[in-house]
């Protein structure tokens, strides 16, 4: 299976869409010219929206079913069952460069001393396990309680490829910031945030002009995949994804080609919180998806905070640390909450002690 990138142009408006498709060599959803290796800078091929929709129509029925089936057949049956191709030596070497964030907790806390920690969390595979049905990717009550406590002590944002409203329906914590559609749909707490001076609700949707095109493509894909068992089309508002039952991998995603990603969303949220050019901020981003790499890269370039990759197997990553699964993410977050709680208690006691000394001193 190979991945192909396609730009879908909106004609005179200049609007373009990016499609990342995991396809087998026999795929016929796009014309032959489009299936050739990309020959333009950035690795994209340009195709008009009309041509894309035309090919979705032409490839309808049995033809698109064949395309979908070929992708499903060449995908792993389940992420958890995927065999590891890495030797113990390779894994050990990778862990040296990306050690467990739990094992290195004290070093992380030391690095954050005197700085405001800001938390960024992916959802699927980070706060909830990867499941067969994306509509049932529920987070546990224990994880929700942990994230709620986390938000009491640190500004906290959920950054996901899913529709913002969908993520909110899973998390159900109004005090968080939510960035859906890979950061293209950002909204702050409805009642404002204690970490932000302005009481106005934060809202940022840099790709709003693409909504009509996204809806149009979603409807076509929804119709053309109805007869394919296990195929599920998900409208994430500013992007469209195709999932399969029993396969955790997204095989097709369509989204705008604007210069905006999870890294840009991270920078926007830091700026909104008043930490744009501050040296006393310490962002921590935890995620498991390749799209989280944009945020990991931003943190490395800023020289602030750390990225933490959630993965059981070695991967090329810009993250500094690793965690294996959501249960480890919860353990790490709990330790962070407990550290902050004890730190504030110590500060309170010290303040009371100093006040007592001041009162006892003669005038």
C-alpha positions in Angstrom: 0.0 0.0 0.0 1.2 3.5 -0.9 0.1 7.0 0.1 -0.8 9.5 -2.6 -1.2 13.2 -2.1 -3.6 15.2 -4.4 -4.5 18.8 -4.5 -8.1 19.5 -5.3 -8.5 23.0 -6.8 -11.6 25.1 -6.6 -11.0 26.9 -9.9 -11.1 30.7 -10.0 -11.4 30.9 -6.2 -8.0 29.5 -5.7 -9.2 27.2 -2.9 -7.4 23.9 -2.8 -7.8 20.7 -0.8 -5.3 18.1 0.1 -6.1 14.4 -0.1 -3.9 11.8 1.5 -5.0 8.4 0.3 -3.6 5.0 1.3 -4.2 2.9 -1.9 -3.1 -0.3 -3.5 -1.5 -0.3 -6.9 -4.8 -1.4 -8.5 -6.8 1.6 -7.1 -8.9 3.3 -9.8 -10.6 6.1 -7.9 -8.3 8.7 -9.6 -7.4 8.8 -13.3 -4.1 7.3 -14.4 -2.4 10.7 -14.7 -3.2 11.3 -11.0 -1.9 7.9 -9.9 1.6 8.6 -11.2 4.3 9.7 -8.6 3.9 13.4 -7.7 6.1 15.7 -9.9 5.5 19.1 -8.2 7.1 20.7 -5.2 5.7 19.4 -1.9 4.8 16.1 -3.4 1.2 17.0 -4.6 -0.6 16.5 -7.8 -3.3 19.1 -8.8 -6.8 17.9 -9.8 -9.9 20.1 -10.0 -12.8 19.6 -7.6 -15.1 18.9 -10.6 -12.6 16.2 -11.8 -12.4 14.7 -8.3 -16.2 14.5 -8.0 -16.4 13.2 -11.5 -14.1 10.4 -10.7 -15.9 9.6 -7.5 -19.0 9.3 -9.7 -17.3 7.3 -12.5 -15.7 5.0 -9.9 -19.1 4.4 -8.2 -20.8 1.1 -7.6 -18.7 -2.1 -7.9 -15.6 -0.1 -8.9 -15.3 2.1 -5.8 -16.3 -1.0 -3.7 -13.3 -2.8 -5.3 -11.1 0.1 -4.4 -12.2 0.2 -0.8 -11.9 -3.6 -0.5 -8.4 -3.5 -1.9 -7.4 -1.0 0.7 -9.0 -2.9 3.5 -7.4 -6.1 2.5 -4.0 -4.6 2.5 -4.4 -2.9 5.9 -3.5 -4.6 9.2 -6.5 -6.3 10.9 -5.9 -4.5 14.1 -3.2 -2.2 15.5 -2.8 -4.3 18.7 -2.2 -7.5 16.7 0.4 -5.9 14.4 3.7 -7.8 14.7 6.8 -5.9 15.6 9.6 -5.8 13.0 12.0 -4.3 15.4 14.7 -6.2 17.2 15.2 -5.8 21.0 18.5 -3.9 20.3 16.7 -1.4 18.0 13.9 -0.9 20.6 16.4 -0.4 23.4 18.3 2.1 21.3 15.1 4.0 20.5 14.2 4.1 24.1 17.5 5.6 25.0 16.6 8.5 22.7 12.9 8.6 23.7 12.8 7.4 27.3 9.6 6.8 29.3 8.1 10.1 30.4 7.2 8.3 33.7 10.7 7.2 34.3 12.0 10.7 33.5 9.3 12.5 35.4 11.7 14.2 37.9 13.9 15.5 35.0 10.8 16.9 33.2 9.6 18.6 36.4 13.1 20.0 37.0 13.1 21.5 33.4 9.8 23.1 34.1 10.8 24.8 37.3 9.7 28.4 37.5 7.6 28.1 34.3 3.9 27.8 33.5 3.1 24.3 32.2 0.5 24.2 29.4 -0.9 20.8 28.4 -1.9 19.7 24.9 -3.5 16.2 24.5 -4.5 14.2 21.4 -7.6 12.1 21.9 -7.7 8.8 20.0 -4.9 6.5 21.1 -3.9 9.0 23.8 -6.9 9.6 26.1 -8.9 6.7 24.7 -7.8 3.4 23.3 -8.0 2.7 19.6 -11.2 0.8 18.9 -12.9 -0.9 16.0 -15.7 1.6 15.7 -14.5 5.3 15.8 -18.0 6.3 17.2 -17.2 4.2 20.3 -13.8 5.6 21.2 -15.0 6.5 24.7 -12.6 7.7 27.4 -12.8 6.0 30.8 -14.4 7.8 33.8 -11.0 7.5 35.5 -9.3 9.3 32.5 -12.0 12.0 32.5 -11.5 12.6 36.2 -7.8 12.8 35.7 -8.1 15.3 32.9 -10.6 17.4 35.0 -8.0 17.6 37.8 -5.3 18.4 35.3 -7.3 21.4 34.0 -7.6 22.8 37.6 -3.8 23.3 37.7 -2.8 23.8 34.1 -4.3 25.3 30.9 -5.4 22.2 29.0 -6.3 21.7 25.4 -7.5 18.7 23.4 -6.1 18.7 19.9 -7.6 16.1 17.5 -8.2 15.3 13.9 -11.8 14.6 14.7 -14.7 17.2 14.6 -14.4 19.5 17.6 -18.1 18.8 18.6 -17.4 15.0 18.4 -14.4 15.2 20.6 -16.3 17.4 23.1 -19.1 14.8 23.2 -16.5 12.2 24.3 -14.6 14.3 26.8 -17.5 16.4 28.2 -15.3 18.9 30.1 -16.3 22.5 29.5 -13.2 24.0 31.1 -10.9 22.8 28.4 -9.8 24.2 25.1 -10.7 22.1 22.0 -9.0 22.1 18.7 -10.7 19.8 16.2 -10.0 19.0 12.5 -6.2 18.9 13.1 -6.4 22.3 14.8 -8.6 24.0 12.1 -11.5 24.4 14.5 -10.5 25.9 17.9 -12.8 27.0 20.7 -12.0 28.0 24.3 -14.1 27.4 27.4 -17.6 28.8 26.9 -17.4 30.7 30.3 -13.9 32.0 29.6 -10.8 30.7 31.2 -9.1 31.6 34.5 -5.8 31.4 32.5 -6.9 34.0 30.0 -7.5 37.7 30.8 -10.2 38.2 28.2 -13.6 36.8 29.2 -14.7 36.4 25.5 -15.0 32.9 24.2 -12.0 32.0 22.0 -12.9 30.8 18.5 -10.6 30.3 15.5 -11.6 28.6 12.2 -8.9 29.4 9.6 -10.4 27.1 7.0 -14.1 28.1 7.1 -14.2 28.9 3.4 -13.7 25.2 2.6 -16.9 24.0 4.4 -19.1 23.8 1.3 -16.5 21.7 -0.6 -16.0 19.4 2.3 -19.7 18.9 2.7 -20.0 18.1 -1.0 -17.2 15.6 -1.0 -18.6 14.0 2.2 -22.0 13.4 0.6 -20.5 11.8 -2.5 -18.2 9.5 -0.5 -21.1 8.6 1.9 -23.2 7.5 -1.1 -20.5 5.6 -2.9 -19.4 3.6 0.2 -22.8 2.6 1.3 -22.6 -0.9 -0.3 -19.1 -1.6 1.1 -19.2 -3.6 4.4 -17.2 -2.0 7.2 -16.7 1.3 5.4 -17.5 4.4 7.4 -17.2 8.0 6.2 -16.7 10.5 9.0 -17.3 14.3 8.5 -14.8 16.0 10.8 -16.2 19.4 9.7 -13.0 20.7 8.1 -11.8 17.3 6.8 -13.3 14.0 5.7 -12.0 10.6 6.8 -12.8 7.0 5.7 -12.5 4.3 8.3 -13.0 0.5 8.3 -14.4 -1.7 10.9 -11.6 -3.8 12.6 -8.9 -1.5 11.1 -7.6 1.4 13.2 -5.9 3.1 10.2 -7.6 6.0 8.4 -7.2 5.0 4.7 -8.4 8.3 3.2 -8.5 11.8 4.4 -9.4 15.0 2.6 -8.5 18.4 4.1 -7.6 21.9 3.1 -4.0 22.7 2.1 -3.8 25.9 4.1 -0.6 26.3 6.2 -2.3 25.2 9.4 -1.8 22.0 11.4 -1.6 20.9 15.0 1.7 22.8 15.4 0.0 26.0 14.3 -2.9 25.3 16.6 -0.4 24.9 19.5 1.2 28.2 18.7 -2.2 30.0 18.4 -3.3 28.7 21.8 -0.1 29.7 23.5 -0.5 33.2 22.0 -4.1 33.4 23.1 -3.1 32.5 26.6 -0.5 35.3 26.5 2.6 33.1 26.1 3.5 34.0 22.5 7.0 35.3 23.3 7.4 34.2 26.9 10.4 32.3 28.2 8.5 31.2 31.3 6.1 28.8 29.6 6.5 25.0 29.4 4.2 23.3 26.8 3.8 19.5 27.1 2.2 17.9 24.0 1.1 14.2 24.2 0.0 12.4 21.1 0.2 9.1 19.1 -0.6 10.2 15.5 1.7 11.3 12.7 -0.2 14.6 12.6 1.0 15.2 16.1 4.6 15.4 14.7 3.8 19.0 13.6 3.4 20.0 17.2 6.4 18.0 18.4 8.5 19.8 15.8 7.2 23.2 16.9 8.3 22.5 20.5 11.8 21.4 19.4 12.2 24.6 17.3 11.0 26.8 20.1 13.3 25.0 22.6 10.4 25.0 25.1 8.7 22.1 26.7 8.6 18.6 25.4 6.6 16.3 23.1 5.6 12.8 24.3 4.8 10.1 21.7 2.3 7.4 22.7 3.5 4.2 21.0 4.4 0.6 21.8 6.8 0.4 18.9 9.7 2.6 17.8 8.8 5.4 15.3 10.6 8.3 13.7 9.5 11.2 15.9 10.3 14.7 17.0 9.1 13.9 20.5 11.5 13.8 23.3 9.8 11.2 25.5 7.5 8.2 25.1 4.6 6.5 26.7 3.2 3.1 25.5 -0.6 3.5 25.9 -3.4 5.5 27.3 -3.1 3.9 30.8 0.5 5.2 31.0 -0.7 8.6 29.8 -3.2 8.6 32.7 -0.4 7.6 35.2 1.8 10.4 33.9 -1.0 13.0 34.2 -1.9 11.8 37.7 1.7 12.3 38.8 1.7 15.8 37.3 -1.4 16.7 39.2 -0.1 15.3 42.5 3.2 17.1 42.0 1.4 20.4 41.5 -1.0 19.8 44.4 1.9 19.2 46.8 3.8 22.1 45.4 1.0 24.5 46.0 0.5 23.1 49.5 4.1 23.7 50.3 3.9 27.3 48.9 0.8 27.9 51.0 2.4 26.6 54.2 5.5 28.7 53.5 3.4 31.8 53.0 1.5 31.2 56.3 4.8 30.7 58.1 6.2 33.9 56.8 3.1 35.8 57.7 3.3 34.4 61.2 6.9 35.5 61.5 6.0 39.0 60.3 3.2 39.3 62.9 5.4 38.1 65.8 8.2 40.6 65.0 8.1 43.7 67.3 7.3 47.1 65.7 
